[in-house]
Amino acid sequence: MDCSIVDIAPVRNGETATDAYEDTIALAQRAEELGYSRFWVAEHHGLANAIASTTPEVLIARLAAETESIRVGSGTVLLNHYSPFKVAETFASLDALAPGRIDLGLGRATGMPAADRALRSGVPHQQSGADHAAKIEETARHVYGGFPDDHPYSDVVLPRSADGVPEVWVLGSSPSSAEIAGKLGLPYAFAAFIRPTVATQAMERYRAAFEASEFDGGREEPHSMLAVNAACASTDHEAARLRASSEAAYQRMARGAFGPPPTVEEAIEEIGGVPEPTSPSIVETPENWPRAISGSPETIGALFEGMTDAVGAEEVVVQNLIEDPADRIRSHELIADGVGLEAR
């Protein structure tokens, strides 16, 4: 099973974005050694005291320079804030700097109202997502050189490498995003750490809508990835302790409280105890999947296999909100053991 990582560059209490970026670089380097396929970084705005991953294109350039072979990319670029051409041009430039290693994950989201207004820079607000499908298609056409000869953009040239172009992914947490990916013949990543209970619906919609891509570099067959929040330790109980940080963070977000990730001890106190270990039997009822899972390497291996089989996904990308960077790296080391990755 291909397994990847998506990171948010969490900022610990008393530390800065510089520290968070150093932790992200260290994790990417270790991921490459362990045999992970991709290392993606997220885009969040207005929460830099807690999440330093605000500009994935900047982090990607540094990560590509600090690694040698692992694919690096965005999980995701929030396309509702940007021009499709500018996004395509940026990622084509990244691909020219790191040929054959760049993924362009496209999605959308709204965040803090003040940050959203600042990102629009005075442009009148449009309904969020009203033009999302059109913007994804336009971005893909720029990246893949897919405009008809008579299109006004057909002569617009992007920076290129000799080894192809970035791989474009659609990322989302709903059946509607899955349908967009399917109709364009693009690979799709479903965020099960956001809306796990609709994973089956989204993946079914993706396959039902799929049409072979007209783009050189697009897909002829459906290809999907399941994004999960997972913590791994030597035992199921210890992994559940680590998962407490994610559980507490999700509860804080639900209350509109954002800040540095809680330590395990803080999280256990906040949620009233150590969470129950995740049972592999959850794979039998995708409509009841939790937002975060945990387990020993053997348990995680069984969970990943069962969850991808249940929704028909080919890959897994792992997020976690473990506060301690050493514990975060160790969790990914044990996940690599659990799914049988081959170290490079």
ABEGO torsion letter per residue (X at the ends): XBBBBBBAGBBBBGBBAAAAAAAAAAAAAAAAAAGBABBBBBBBBGAAAABABABAAAAAAAAAAABAABBBBBOBBBAAABBAAAAAAAAAAAAAABBGABBBBBBBBBBBAAAAAAAAGGBBBBBBGAAAAAAAAAAAAAAAGABBAABAAAABBBBBBAAEBBBBBBBBABAAAAAAAAAAGBBBBBBAAABAAAAAAAAAAAAAABBBBABBGBBABBBBBBBBBBBBBABAAAAAAAAAAAAAAAAAAAAGBBBBBBBAAAAAAAAGEBBBBBBAAAAABAAABBABBBEBAAAAAAAAAAAAAAAGBABBBBBBABABAAAAAAAAAAAAAAAGBBBX
